[in-house]
Amino acid sequence: HKPTPEGFTITTENFNVLVIMPKEEEPFKDVNESDWFQHSVTEAFNYGFITGTTGETFEPYSSITRGQFATILARVFEVPAVEGKSTLTDIHEEWFAGEVQALVDLGIIKGYPDGTFGGHKPVTRQQVALMFNRALEVLGKDVKFPAQAEIDKVQFGGLEKSGEEAVNAIKTLAALGAV
């Protein structure tokens, strides 16, 4: 690959040429260059992981919903949406239904015991850790997970009410340096 004024040019082994064009440097009006998260938001936008809440806003101080996070997770791991099928009772007509169902099919999302997903509810940090850790386990081909002894060394307060799977997910992600 080589940089060009238009973007990057990549030539494959078969001499196919791909040109990757850069996206906007500052896609959102409510994310400033001085914000500590600006680079991450811009990178996530440029990779296609996020689109913002409108064409010009990101709403960086708003909470994220379970449906939004599931969609981002599916985009990050390049999981194609599943159309026309929904095993969770409250997603069949939602904009995030295809991504959620694809993640359900892979075992990354389990939903609530009553068979719902709750896509418009705010996602908790614990839920993010569980979904992200499951995604890494299922789809993270190049992820070298730490030994259990390394995971056990991680200490966080406030995990007393969390289940064993959640605690292990949080500690695993911390041992990986993801949180």
Secondary structure, DSSP 4 states (H G I P E B T S, - for coil): -EEETTEEEEE-TT--EEEE----SS--TT--TTSTTHHHHHHHHHTTS---SSSS---TTS--BHHHHHHHHHHHTTPPPPPS--SSTT-TTSTTHHHHHHHHHTTS----TTS---TTSBPPHHHHHHHHHHHHHHH-TT--PPPHHHHHH---SS-TTS-HHHHHHHHHHHHHT--
